[in-house]
Amino acid sequence: MNYANPLLIRIRGLAQQLHILRPIVRIYRMILSEAYERKFRDLLLTKISEGDLVWDVGANVGLYTRLFADRVGRDGRVIAFEPSPRAFAQLQSSFATEPNVILQQIALSDFDGEADFYVAERGPTVTDSLVVHSGSSASIRTPVKRGDSMYSIKAPAIIKIDVEGAELEVLKGMTKVLGNPGLRGVFVEVHFLALARRGMRTAPAEIQKILQQAGFQVAWTDASHIAGLRKSTLEHQR
């Protein structure tokens, strides 16, 4: 199903206005339990090979970073981007001695410079973001880079993006990276509620279009996760 469909976006918006969207999402995830996000995660991991370079954009405390590091092996590399101070401290604790994990305490977006980064002073760090959330209680200044500015000789083979409503800007800031044929897959968690609060209800469709124009075949693995796979890669697999 195409969850970026304008009709579905309007239905989401209406449910949000009626204050029933969040309970529906909560029930949906409760029913699916472990199945939620599993298809996204499993597909993502199957596309990573030993020796790959993987970008984990919005690494948080490193749950995916650990899975990626195990998949790429000692000859591969994982670059974990995470601006949240508390989350980054946990990343350092977990990966400081791991030779195949590179930690970057910066946010990726569509410009180079600095920006306000909103954090929860208590509780989980999963909603810390460049975007204000209801649980945000403080803001700090954080370095910001475009993905294209972080791109050097070797292109990432796989990119995972989970940035709590700033995913469109991340993709807009890595047009050169997206165009590199060495990039086989881009996997994005799309935060519909955060985007809607920003007045960006069309952003999911824009995300889909950016990936398609860069040569990726796009599929939604569930109502919040989108996978873009390089068409040439899919044709080779056939």
C-alpha positions as CSV (number, residue, x, y, z in Angstrom):
1,M,0.0,0.0,0.0
2,N,1.2,3.5,-0.8
3,Y,0.8,5.4,2.5
4,A,1.8,8.6,0.8
5,N,-1.4,8.5,-1.1
6,P,-3.1,12.0,-0.8
7,L,-6.4,10.3,0.2
8,L,-4.7,8.4,3.0
9,I,-2.9,11.6,4.1
10,R,-6.3,13.4,4.3
11,I,-7.7,10.5,6.4
12,R,-4.8,10.7,8.7
13,G,-5.3,14.5,9.0
14,L,-9.0,14.1,9.8
15,A,-8.2,11.4,12.4
16,Q,-5.6,13.8,13.9
17,Q,-8.1,16.7,14.1
18,L,-10.6,14.4,15.8
19,H,-7.8,13.4,18.3
20,I,-8.2,9.7,17.5
21,L,-5.1,9.2,15.3
22,R,-2.7,8.6,18.2
23,P,-4.9,6.0,19.9
24,I,-5.4,4.2,16.6
25,V,-1.6,4.2,16.0
26,R,-1.0,2.9,19.5
27,I,-3.6,0.1,19.1
28,Y,-2.2,-0.7,15.6
29,R,1.3,-1.2,17.0
30,M,0.0,-3.1,20.0
31,I,-1.8,-5.6,17.8
32,L,1.2,-6.1,15.5
33,S,3.6,-6.2,18.5
34,E,7.0,-7.5,17.4
35,A,5.8,-7.7,13.8
36,Y,5.8,-3.9,13.7
37,E,9.0,-2.7,12.0
38,R,10.2,-6.3,11.7
39,K,9.6,-6.4,7.9
40,F,11.5,-3.1,7.6
41,R,14.4,-4.3,9.8
42,D,14.7,-7.7,8.1
43,L,14.6,-6.3,4.6
44,L,17.2,-3.7,5.6
45,L,19.6,-6.2,7.1
46,T,19.3,-8.6,4.1
47,K,20.6,-5.7,1.8
48,I,23.8,-5.2,3.9
49,S,26.9,-7.2,2.9
50,E,30.2,-7.8,4.6
51,G,32.6,-4.9,3.8
52,D,29.8,-2.4,3.1
53,L,29.8,1.2,4.3
54,V,26.5,1.9,6.1
55,W,25.1,5.3,7.3
56,D,22.9,5.1,10.4
57,V,21.3,8.6,10.4
58,G,19.6,9.1,13.7
59,A,21.4,6.3,15.4
60,N,19.9,7.1,18.9
61,V,21.5,4.6,21.4
62,G,22.7,2.3,18.7
63,L,20.2,-0.6,18.3
64,Y,20.5,-0.6,14.6
65,T,24.2,0.4,14.7
66,R,24.9,-2.8,16.5
67,L,23.1,-4.9,13.9
68,F,24.8,-3.0,11.1
69,A,28.3,-3.4,12.6
70,D,27.7,-7.2,12.9
71,R,26.6,-7.4,9.2
72,V,29.5,-5.3,7.7
73,G,32.2,-7.2,9.6
74,R,35.7,-6.0,10.4
75,D,36.3,-4.9,6.7
76,G,33.1,-2.7,6.6
77,R,32.2,0.5,8.4
78,V,29.2,2.0,10.0
79,I,28.9,5.8,10.4
80,A,26.5,6.6,13.2
81,F,25.1,10.2,13.1
82,E,23.5,11.2,16.4
83,P,23.4,14.8,17.8
84,S,21.5,14.0,21.1
85,P,24.1,14.3,23.9
86,R,22.6,11.6,26.1
87,A,22.1,9.2,23.2
88,F,25.6,10.0,21.9
89,A,27.1,9.2,25.4
90,Q,25.5,5.8,25.2
91,L,26.9,5.3,21.7
92,Q,30.4,6.1,23.0
93,S,30.0,3.7,25.8
94,S,28.9,0.9,23.4
95,F,31.1,1.5,20.4
96,A,34.2,3.5,21.5
97,T,36.4,0.5,21.0
98,E,34.7,-0.9,17.9
99,P,37.0,-0.3,14.9
100,N,34.3,-0.6,12.4
101,V,32.0,2.0,13.9
102,I,32.6,5.7,13.4
103,L,30.6,8.1,15.6
104,Q,29.5,11.6,14.5
105,Q,27.8,13.9,17.0
106,I,26.1,15.9,14.3
107,A,22.6,16.2,12.7
108,L,22.2,15.7,9.0
109,S,19.9,18.2,7.2
110,D,19.8,20.3,4.0
111,F,22.3,22.9,5.1
112,D,25.7,23.2,6.7
113,G,25.9,25.2,10.0
114,E,24.2,25.0,13.4
115,A,20.6,24.6,14.5
116,D,18.5,24.3,17.6
117,F,18.2,20.7,18.6
118,Y,15.3,19.8,20.9
119,V,15.8,17.3,23.7
120,A,13.8,15.7,26.5
121,E,15.8,16.2,29.7
122,R,14.3,13.1,31.2
123,G,13.0,9.8,29.8
124,P,13.9,8.2,26.5
125,T,15.9,10.0,23.8
126,V,14.0,8.6,20.8
127,T,12.2,11.9,20.1
128,D,15.2,14.2,20.4
129,S,15.2,16.0,17.1
130,L,15.7,19.1,15.1
131,V,11.9,19.2,15.2
132,V,10.0,20.4,18.3
133,H,8.0,17.6,19.9
134,S,5.5,17.6,22.8
135,G,8.0,15.9,25.0
136,S,10.8,18.4,24.2
137,S,11.8,20.3,27.3
138,A,15.0,22.1,26.2
139,S,17.0,23.0,23.2
140,I,20.7,23.0,22.5
141,R,22.8,24.2,19.5
142,T,24.1,21.4,17.4
143,P,26.4,21.1,14.3
144,V,24.4,20.4,11.1
145,K,25.8,19.0,7.9
146,R,24.4,18.0,4.5
147,G,24.9,14.4,3.7
148,D,26.7,15.6,0.5
149,S,29.2,17.4,2.8
150,M,30.0,14.2,4.6
151,Y,30.4,12.2,1.3
152,S,34.0,11.5,0.5
153,I,35.6,8.9,-1.8
154,K,33.4,5.9,-0.9
155,A,29.6,6.2,-1.2
156,P,27.5,4.4,1.5
157,A,26.0,1.2,0.2
158,I,23.0,1.5,2.5
159,I,21.5,4.4,4.4
160,K,19.0,4.2,7.3
161,I,17.2,7.4,8.3
162,D,15.2,7.9,11.5
163,V,15.1,11.6,12.5
164,E,11.7,12.2,14.0
165,G,10.2,14.4,11.4
166,A,13.3,15.9,9.7
167,E,13.6,13.1,7.1
168,L,12.7,15.2,4.1
169,E,15.5,17.8,4.9
170,V,18.0,14.9,5.3
171,L,17.2,13.6,1.8
172,K,17.3,17.0,0.3
173,G,20.8,17.5,1.7
174,M,22.2,14.3,0.0
175,T,21.3,14.6,-3.6
176,K,24.9,13.7,-4.7
177,V,24.9,10.7,-2.4
178,L,21.5,9.5,-3.7
179,G,22.7,9.7,-7.2
180,N,25.8,7.6,-6.7
181,P,25.2,4.1,-8.2
182,G,27.1,2.6,-5.3
183,L,24.2,3.4,-3.0
184,R,22.0,0.3,-3.2
185,G,19.3,1.1,-0.7
186,V,17.7,3.9,1.4
187,F,15.5,3.0,4.3
188,V,13.4,5.7,6.0
189,E,11.1,5.9,9.0
190,V,8.5,8.5,8.1
191,H,7.0,10.4,11.1
192,F,3.6,11.4,9.8
193,L,2.5,13.1,13.0
194,A,5.7,15.2,13.4
195,L,5.5,16.2,9.7
196,A,1.8,17.1,10.0
197,R,2.6,19.3,13.1
198,R,5.1,21.2,10.9
199,G,2.5,21.7,8.2
200,M,4.2,19.3,5.9
201,R,1.5,16.8,5.1
202,T,2.8,16.3,1.6
203,A,6.3,15.4,2.8
204,P,5.8,11.6,2.6
205,A,4.9,11.9,-1.1
206,E,7.9,14.2,-1.6
207,I,10.2,11.7,0.1
208,Q,8.9,9.0,-2.2
209,K,9.4,11.2,-5.2
210,I,13.0,12.1,-4.3
211,L,13.9,8.4,-4.0
212,Q,12.2,7.5,-7.2
213,Q,13.8,10.3,-9.1
214,A,17.2,9.1,-7.8
215,G,16.6,5.7,-9.4
216,F,15.1,3.8,-6.5
217,Q,12.1,1.5,-6.6
218,V,10.0,2.5,-3.5
219,A,7.8,0.3,-1.3
220,W,6.2,0.8,2.1
221,T,7.0,-2.1,4.4
222,D,4.3,-0.8,6.9
223,A,2.4,2.4,7.6
224,S,5.6,4.2,8.8
225,H,8.6,2.8,6.9
226,I,9.6,3.2,3.4
227,A,12.3,1.2,1.5
228,G,14.0,2.5,-1.6
229,L,16.1,-0.1,-3.6
230,R,18.2,0.8,-6.5
231,K,16.5,-0.5,-9.7
232,S,19.7,-1.8,-11.2
233,T,20.3,-3.9,-8.0
234,L,16.8,-5.4,-8.3
235,E,17.3,-6.3,-12.0
236,H,20.6,-8.0,-11.2
237,Q,18.9,-10.0,-8.5
238,R,16.4,-11.3,-11.0
